[in-house]
Amino acid sequence: MRWPSSLFSTVSYTERAGSLSSPPPQSADIETGPLIGLDGRESNHAAHDMALATLRFYEELNDYLPAQMRKRDIAVHFEPPCPIRHLIETQGVPHTEVEIILLNGVSVDLEAPVYDADRVSIYPMFEALDVTPLLRLRPGPLREPRFFADAQLGRLTRYLRLLGFDTLYENRIDDADLVQKATAGQRIILSRDRALLMRRDVSHGCHIRNDNPMQQLSQVIRRCDLSRVSRPFTRCMECNGPIEAVSKQDVATTLEPETLACFESFWRCGDCGHIYWKGSHYERLQRLVTAVLNDAR
């Protein structure tokens, strides 16, 4: 897996000079954002007492903005110096969805301070453009695509396990514990909750936008470039444990006579003991796997 160098779909910036550069402000194309205090929250100070910066979000990051603020400059008043992270997330954009930030044309990280008259350009992750010279926001790629899904993503969890991806899921866990466990296990957090992904200690995450589990699966496969590293039917969909082939004799006492009479090959989860065989359900799941991987390629 290449994290995070090629996690978003191909984008083109030819309409904006064809490169990753901060376009000049367009005075007739500016919306006013909220007043931001030093703590990253909206401030009650008057605008004339605060600094003013211009933000510009690109491509799919605009989906997080109100319609009138998309694909245009956003003027934000704030108490300087203010970390870029705060300015971005007060607009509703989780930092996990951002790959490159240019501050006055210079690549910076999330904690870079913003001052009066600064211009900030915020980009999603890339496949098509060479951004090697620029500063990426993640500390480095995770060597294996392992996940921790939040409580709203039970079906997605099962699908990812079906494809062979190590995916934890707990439906009774608070955000702090989830983040701690995901960080300790070097796992990518999958969540429908933007606030969870905006937590400062989250480094690798993916905001799941769609309600449909199959479309959620397609999003994760494309974003995390999983199609070439999947190993279908190697992980238990029930508990996430590894599946291994076992002899018919080893499982004979736990299966119905009809199943034993019709099938010769069996597999068992090494953790929970759940037994699998290639019945009609296997054919259905095989079609699902083929369709979703072909669609992602």
C-alpha positions, 0 to 999 in steps of 0.5 A, spaced: 500 500 500 502 506 498 500 511 504 498 517 502 501 518 496 496 515 491 489 515 495 485 519 491 482 519 484 486 522 478 485 530 478 487 535 473 489 543 475 489 545 468 484 550 469 488 553 475 495 554 471 496 547 471 500 546 477 500 546 484 501 553 485 497 558 489 493 562 484 492 570 485 486 572 489 480 574 485 477 580 489 470 578 485 470 571 487 471 571 495 466 569 500 467 570 508 468 565 513 467 565 520 472 569 525 477 564 528 480 565 535 487 562 537 484 556 540 481 554 533 474 556 535 469 562 532 471 568 536 467 574 538 472 579 536 470 584 531 473 583 524 477 589 524 481 587 530 483 581 527 488 578 521 485 576 515 487 570 511 485 567 504 483 560 504 482 556 497 480 548 497 481 544 491 477 538 488 473 534 492 475 538 498 469 543 496 464 537 497 465 539 505 463 546 504 457 550 503 455 551 496 456 558 496 463 557 498 466 552 493 471 553 488 472 560 490 477 564 495 474 564 502 476 570 507 477 568 514 478 573 520 482 570 526 487 571 531 494 571 529 498 566 529 493 561 528 495 554 526 493 552 519 489 546 522 484 550 525 483 554 519 482 548 515 477 544 520 473 550 522 471 550 515 468 543 516 474 539 512 478 533 516 485 534 516 485 526 514 482 528 507 488 533 506 495 531 503 498 538 501 498 545 503 501 551 500 502 557 505 504 563 500 506 558 495 510 554 500 509 547 502 508 547 509 505 542 515 498 542 519 501 546 525 504 552 520 502 559 523 498 563 519 498 571 519 495 577 516 494 577 509 497 570 508 494 565 502 493 558 504 491 553 498 489 546 500 489 540 496 487 533 497 491 527 495 494 525 488 495 520 483 496 524 477 501 529 479 508 529 481 508 532 488 515 529 490 518 535 492 512 538 496 511 536 504 506 531 505 502 531 511 502 524 514 509 522 517 510 516 512 506 510 509 503 505 513 506 498 511 500 494 511 493 496 510 490 495 516 483 499 519 479 500 525 472 502 523 467 506 527 460 503 530 457 506 523 461 501 519 459 494 520 457 492 513 463 495 510 468 492 516 465 485 513 466 486 506 474 489 508 475 482 511 472 478 506 477 481 501 483 479 506 484 486 510 485 486 517 479 490 520 477 491 527 470 493 529 467 495 536 460 498 536 461 500 544 467 504 544 468 511 545 472 516 540 478 516 545 479 509 545 478 508 538 484 513 536 488 510 541 488 503 539 488 505 532 494 509 533 498 503 537 496 498 532 498 503 526 491 502 523 487 507 518 481 510 522 474 509 517 469 513 520 462 517 518 464 522 523 468 528 521 469 530 528 473 524 530 477 525 524 479 532 526 482 529 533 489 532 533 492 525 534 489 522 528 494 521 523 491 516 518 484 516 517 478 516 511 472 519 511 466 515 509 461 519 505 456 514 502 451 510 506 451 504 501 456 499 504 458 497 497 460 504 495 463 505 501 467 499 500 469 502 493 471 508 496 476 505 501 479 501 495 480 506 491 483 511 496 487 506 499 489 503 492 487 496 495 485 492 489 492 489 488 494 487 495 487 484 496 487 476 498 480 474 498 477 469 503 483 469 507 480 472 513 474 471 518 468 475 516 465 474 523 472 476 528 477 478 523 481 472 525 486 468 519 482 462 515 486 456 514 484 450 510 482 444 515 481 436 513 474 434 513 475 429 519 477 435 523 470 438 522 466 432 521 463 433 528 461 440 528 457 440 521 451 437 518 451 431 515 448 434 508 454 439 508 459 433 509 456 429 504 456 435 499 463 438 500 470 436 501 474 442 502 473 446 508 476 452 512 476 454 519 478 461 523 484 460 527 481 465 532 473 464 533 473 457 530 468 459 524 468 454 519 467 455 511 466 451 505 464 453 498 457 453 498 452 457 494 454 463 499 461 462 496 459 463 489 455 470 491 461 473 495 466 471 489 461 475 484 461 481 489 469 480 490 470 480 482 465 486 481 468 491 486 475 489 484 474 490 477 470 496 478 476 499 482 482 498 477 
